[in-house]
């Protein structure tokens, strides 16, 4: 499990390699990841946007920006949590992701919170590919 805390908002990530959705022969590897966001701060906040940087084993980077997460822009009052699962494909057997969420307070203050950098590893990532 990977963890980051920004302004008393905790983000944890648990990646999971999915062999049933992957193919070594086609060089397609797929991971799901479960994210839990917990607001331990004193203010109600809303997640507005996401920004991901996805890097495969060859160093190729892909950036993804968008509104909310999984079609939602959750509002978290103090003590509340939001959990979701998403997925990512890579052309290599390993890689990593990092990112951030833009949050906004009820007063309209916008700020970024960190998503911890997390590793995407498959059993095939330990092999040497020619």
Beta strands, then each sheet from edge to edge (+ up, - down):
strand 1: 2-6
strand 2: 9-17
strand 3: 29-39
strand 4: 45-56
strand 5: 61-67
strand 6: 75-76
strand 7: 81-90
strand 8: 94-105
strand 9: 110-121
sheet 1: 1+ 2- 3+ 7-
sheet 2: 5+ 4- 6+
sheet 3: 5+ 4- 8+ 9-
end
